[in-house]
Amino acid sequence: MLAEDKIKRINELSKKSKTTGLSIEEAKEQTLLRKEYLETFRSSMRNTIEHVKVIDPEGNDVTPEKVKKARDDKYLN
């Protein structure tokens, strides 16, 4: 998860961009922070999906093969 101070800074820059506008340096900072946020989010989501096990109402494991393969690849390497 992204540090709270970085999320706060993203929100500050977003608010400023809507009101007074950003300087070139601030716009670059905003871009880098957003990129870092998205990378962190995607990594977290990928990790969550890799640990999901789907069970149908009859108790059968119906986890998609793609998810099983990704999980196996991650832990076998």
DAKAFEN-V346598 format. One record per backbone hydrogen bond with DSSP energy under -1.0 kcal/mol. NH is the residue of the N-H (numbers start at 0). CO is the residue of the C=O. Records with the same first field share a line. If there is no record, write none. Layout:
NH: CO  CO
This chain:
6: 2
7: 3
8: 4
9: 5
10: 6
11: 7
12: 8
13: 9
14: 10
15: 11
16: 12
17: 13
18: 14
19: 15
20: 15
26: 22
27: 23
28: 24
29: 25
30: 26
31: 27
32: 28
33: 29
34: 30
35: 31
36: 32
37: 33
38: 34
39: 35
40: 36
41: 37
42: 38
43: 39
44: 40
45: 41
46: 42
47: 43
48: 44
49: 45
51: 48
55: 59
58: 55
61: 53
67: 63
68: 64
69: 65
70: 66
71: 67
72: 68
73: 69
74: 70
75: 71
76: 72
